[in-house]
Amino acid sequence: MVGILGLLWSLVTFPFKSKTRLEVKVLALRHQVNVLQRRAPKRLSVEYYNQGRTRLALGKDSPIARPVETEGYIVAHRVLGDIHHRYARL
């Protein structure tokens, strides 16, 4: 008898627990999205798209071309909050 009452009780309370769990998951996901939005750059840099980003139509060159560097070691420069990198030689 106790087992049946416990089963009925769990069936009655199960939808409420799942709704609460879903609300907690939604709050956690909203928090993660807010954190990621704060860390992401607010606006994409026009300089990056004109000077650093290569395009296939231009023969894998950028619209504002840079001279070819052949000597020195390669260094990565952070662009757009470390989302992209521009490589140059020193």
C-alpha positions as CSV (number, residue, x, y, z in Angstrom):
1,M,0.0,0.0,0.0
2,V,2.8,2.4,0.9
3,G,4.5,1.6,-2.4
4,I,1.4,2.4,-4.4
5,L,0.9,5.7,-2.5
6,G,4.6,6.6,-3.1
7,L,4.1,5.8,-6.8
8,L,1.0,8.0,-7.0
9,W,2.7,10.8,-5.2
10,S,5.7,10.7,-7.5
11,L,3.4,10.7,-10.6
12,V,1.5,13.7,-9.2
13,T,4.7,15.7,-8.3
14,F,6.8,14.7,-11.4
15,P,5.5,17.4,-13.8
16,F,6.3,20.1,-11.2
17,K,9.8,18.9,-10.6
18,S,10.5,18.7,-14.3
19,K,9.2,22.2,-14.9
20,T,11.4,23.5,-12.1
21,R,14.4,21.6,-13.5
22,L,13.7,23.1,-16.9
23,E,13.5,26.6,-15.5
24,V,16.9,26.1,-13.7
25,K,18.4,24.9,-17.0
26,V,17.0,27.9,-18.9
27,L,18.4,30.2,-16.3
28,A,21.8,28.5,-16.5
29,L,21.8,28.8,-20.3
30,R,20.8,32.5,-20.2
31,H,23.7,33.1,-17.8
32,Q,26.1,31.4,-20.2
33,V,24.8,33.4,-23.1
34,N,25.2,36.6,-21.2
35,V,28.8,35.8,-20.2
36,L,29.6,34.9,-23.8
37,Q,28.0,38.2,-25.1
38,R,30.1,40.2,-22.6
39,R,33.3,38.6,-23.8
40,A,32.6,38.8,-27.5
41,P,33.6,41.9,-29.4
42,K,30.8,44.4,-29.8
43,R,31.4,45.3,-33.4
44,L,33.5,43.5,-36.1
45,S,36.4,45.6,-37.1
46,V,36.3,47.1,-40.6
47,E,40.1,47.2,-40.6
48,Y,40.3,43.4,-40.2
49,Y,38.0,42.8,-43.1
50,N,39.9,45.2,-45.4
51,Q,43.5,44.5,-44.3
52,G,43.7,41.1,-42.7
53,R,41.1,38.8,-44.2
54,T,42.0,37.0,-47.4
55,R,39.6,36.4,-50.2
56,L,39.6,33.7,-52.8
57,A,38.4,36.1,-55.6
58,L,41.6,38.2,-55.0
59,G,43.9,35.2,-55.2
60,K,43.9,34.7,-51.4
61,D,45.0,38.3,-50.9
62,S,43.3,41.0,-48.9
63,P,41.7,44.1,-50.5
64,I,44.5,46.3,-49.0
65,A,47.5,44.2,-49.8
66,R,50.6,43.9,-47.6
67,P,54.1,43.4,-48.8
68,V,55.4,39.8,-48.7
69,E,57.7,39.2,-45.8
70,T,60.3,36.5,-46.3
71,E,62.8,37.0,-43.4
72,G,62.3,36.7,-39.7
73,Y,60.3,34.4,-37.5
74,I,56.5,34.3,-37.5
75,V,54.4,36.0,-34.8
76,A,50.7,35.8,-34.4
77,H,48.8,39.1,-33.6
78,R,45.5,38.9,-31.9
79,V,42.6,40.3,-33.9
80,L,38.9,40.8,-32.8
81,G,39.5,39.8,-29.2
82,D,41.5,36.7,-30.0
83,I,38.9,35.3,-32.3
84,H,41.2,35.6,-35.3
85,H,45.0,36.0,-35.7
86,R,47.1,37.9,-38.3
87,Y,50.5,36.4,-38.8
88,A,53.5,38.5,-39.6
89,R,57.2,38.2,-39.6
90,L,59.6,40.0,-37.3
